Structure formats: structure tokens, C-alpha cells
Amino acid sequence: MLELGFNRTEFGKAILAACFINDLGTVIALGLIFSPFTIRTLVFVVVSIGAFVVLPCLTPRFFAKYGGRVSELEAKYILFALFSMLLAGSVGSDHILVRRLRTVTFGLLTPFYFIRAGSFVSVPALVAAPMAFVLLFFAKMLSKMSGLFPAVRAYNYVGREGWYYTLMMSTGLTFGTISALFGLNHGIISQAQYSYLVATVIGSAVVPTIIANAFFMPSHLLAEPETPFVGVVEAVADGAT
């Protein structure tokens, strides 16, 4: 969606926001179900609340004073703080910084995570029981789409827009693998079960995306790119005026 430019449209922003809420709910659910609650949890909550109050006020001043340097203090600050969600107002206004963070995330950090997550997949287990993957894939797709489509229709997304919204929201990759890896590391699932789940998550990320972009892309919602000739004409007209 970033490559196509949907993130700059109201339609794309709605999908990305819905995905964020979905991922946030997954993290909270995993934390409430499996994390132990001790005095350290209380300390973490208190420190987090303090950071929530201080950082949004401190960040714009820090960027104004130390931003734009070769040492990239802005990016280091964000990675150190680990609260970029709360600093979205300060970060989002700096498009160059957003591109830098995207490069660091997609180009460096993300590949290492997926290499580690993929190293635990057992190919023999998948080959031995391929129907397990097939059943899990269709169960995941049908369950998500059956809940998504009526909700999407309720917000007046119909036709190609509705199906594109539904298919893109039916995908899942990062948090699906995080959940599976969490279960494997804590002995909740076996390596074979982990392999089925990760294969299902990858399939659910690839297949709906391909179908959505091939058959249901609402290209009419994308802004028409301005041609260089039109830009030159407008500039000349403005100068003449």
C-alpha cells in the first residue's frame, strides 16, 4: 500500500489504521494471557505513563535543537525511546526521518527477524501433512472474511473498494509469526504445529494480497500523478501572474 500510494488517501489510511488496531489488540491479548504480573509490571506501568506524558512534549524540542545532523540523532532517539506511536505527531511531520526509519526497519531489522522465525520451520512436517496447512489456511481466511465483509459494508465500502478492504484486512504476517514464535519458545506448541502456523500465516499474507491487487484494486481512489509538462505550464502561469 505504501508503494502504490494508498497511504496518502483516506481509503488507505482507514485500512492501515484498522490493521494497527488489530495488531495492538493482539499484543495486548498475548500480554494479558501469558505474561506474569509482578512488582516489575507495576514499575513498567508507572514508567510508561511518565514517558507518555513527557516524551510528546520533549521530542519536538529535541528535534528542533539537534535535528538534521550527520549523526542522525533523530533516528537514534526514536529507536532508543521505543515510543514512536506516541511521537507520531513529531515524527510524521518529518518525511525524511520517516523514510530513514522505514529503511532501517525494512532493510535491516525485519529481515533478521524473519530469518530467525523461518529457521524453526520444519519442511518435512509440512510435506508429511500438507492438508493441515490447507485446512488452517481456509479456516483462517473464511473466519476473517466472514467477520470483515459485513463490517466493511456497514461503513459504505462496496464493490471493488469493499472487497479490496476485506482482502487486505484478511492478511497477516508479522504478528502472526510473532504469536507462533511466542508459542514455540514457551512450549505451548510443537515445532510441527509452529511450521503449520507459519506456513498458514505466510499464505494468508500472500494470497489475499495477490487477489486484491489483481482483481479488486480501487485504482480510481489514487490521485493522478502530475506530469512534468503540466507542472512546467503551471509554474510559467504562476510566474506570468
N, C-alpha and C positions, 0 to 999 in steps of 0.2 A: 504493500500500500504506500510505503514511502517512495519507492521507485516510480510508481505510477502517478504520484502526486495527490492521492486521495486524502492524505493527512492535512492538506490545505483546504479541504472542503468540509462543510458542515456534516455531510453524509459520512465521510471518512472519520472525522473527529468523534462522531457518535459511536462508530464501531470500535475505535481504539479505546475510548473511554469505557465502553461496556466490557471489553477484554481486560482492561486494567482492574475493574471492579471484580470480575470473575477470578482473576489471579490473586487479588488481595484476599478475597473470601477463602480461596484455597489455602493460602498461607496461614490465615487466622484459624481455620478449622484444623489444620495439621498441628498447629501450636497448642490449641486447646485440648486436642485429643491425646497427643503423645508427649508433650513437654511436661517435665515435673515442675511444680510450683514450690519454690523455696524462698528464703530471705533474699537470695540473689535476684529472683524475679521481681520482688518489691523494689530493690535498688535500681534495677533496669528500668522499671516503670517511672520511678521518680526522676532519674537522669534523663529519660526520654522526654518527659513532659517539660523539663527545664530546657532541653535542646529545642523542642518545638517552639518555645516562646522566644528564645534568644537568637537562634540561627537566622530566621527570616529577617530580623532587624539588622543583624551583624553582616550578613552576606553582601547586600548592595554596597555597603561602605567599604568592605574588603575589596570587592571587585573594582570600585572606583579608585582606590588608592594603589592597588598592586596589580590590576589587570593589564593585559596587553604586553606582557614581558616575555622574553625568550624562554624563561624558565617555566612557563605555563603554570603559574601559581593557581590560576582559577581551577584547572582540571585537578590538580593535586588537592586543592581544598575540598572540592566536591567529593572526590574519592575517599578522602580522609573522613569527612563528615558522615558519609553514607546516609544522608537525608535529602537526597536530590528531589524526592517527591515534594517535600515541604518547601524547597527552594525553587520550585518550578517557575515562579514569577521572575526571580532574578536570573535564572539560567536560561529560560525560554526567550528572554529579550535579547540575548547574545547569541545570534545564529552561528557565528564562527565557533564559539565554545561548544554549542550543541553538536556541530559536525565533528569537532575534536573528540568529544566524549563518545559519539557514535563510532568513530574509527577505533578508539581504544577498546570499546565493548565488543563490537562485531569482529574486529580484526585480530584482537589479542586474547581477550578473556573468554569469550564464548567458545571458540574452537577448542581450548583446553578442557573446558567443562564437558563438551560433547564427546571428545576423545576419551575422557575418563569414563563417562557414562556408557559409551559404546563398547568399551573394553570388557565390560561384565556380561555382555550379551552372549549367550550360548547358541551358536549356529546349529549344532547337532540337535539341540532341543527343539528349535523351530522346524527343522527338517523332519524330525520324528513325529511331530503333531501339528501339521500346518492348519488343520481345521480349528484348532484352538485359537490361532491368530484370526482366522476368518470370522469365527463366531464373536470374538471380542470386538473386532473391528465394526461389524454390523450392529452389534448391541450398543456400542458407543455412539455410532453415527445416528441410529434411529432414535435413541433416547434423547440425544442432544437436540436433534432437529425437531422432534415432536414437541419439545418444550419451547424451542426458539421461534418456530414459524408463527404460531398464534400470537406470541408477544410482539414479534416484528410487525405483523399485520395490524395489531392494535395501535401501533404508532404510525399507521398510514404509509408503511413501506410496502408497496405492492409490486407485482410484476417482476421485472428483472432486478429492480432495487431490493425487493423483499427476499428473493432467492439468493442474491449476492450477499446480503446482510446475514442471512441464515447460514449459508455455507461458510463464510469467513468466520463467523462466531462458533461454528462447529469444529474448527481446527483447534489444535493444542499440541505444543511441543515442549517448551521449556519447563513449564510447571508440571506437565505430565511426567517427564523424565525425572524431575526433582522428587516428586511424590514416590515414584517407583524406586529411585535410588535410596530414598529415606527408608522405605520398607525393607529393602535388601540389607542395608547397613545395620538395621535394628533387628534383623532376624524375623521380621513379620512375614516375608515372602521368601521363597527359594529362588535360586538362580534361574531355574527353568521358568517359573512364574514371572520373574523380572524380565526375562527375554521376551515372553509373550506380550507383556505390558508395553515394553519399549517399542517393539515392532508395531503394536497397535497404535501407539502414540505417534510414531513416525508416519504410518499410513494415514492416520486421521489428520495429519498436518499437510500431507502432500496431495492426497486425492481430492478433498473438497476444494483446495486452492486451485488445482488444475481445472476442475469442472467450473468453478466460479469464474475464472478468468477466460475460459474458452467459450462459455455459453451465456453467462449472465452478467458480464461486466457492464455496469451503467456508465458507459463512456460519455454519455451526454451530460453527466454531472461534473466532468472535468472541465476546467477553464481552458479555453482555446489558447495555445501558445502564441505569443505576439511575434510576428515575423519581423526580421531586421528592417525590411523595406518600410513597413508600417511605422516602426519606431523612428526611422530617419525622417519620414514625412511629418510625423507629429512634432519631432524636435525642430524641424525647419519652420513649421507653422507657429510653434510657440515663439521661436526667435523672431519671426516676422511680426507677430502680435506685439 
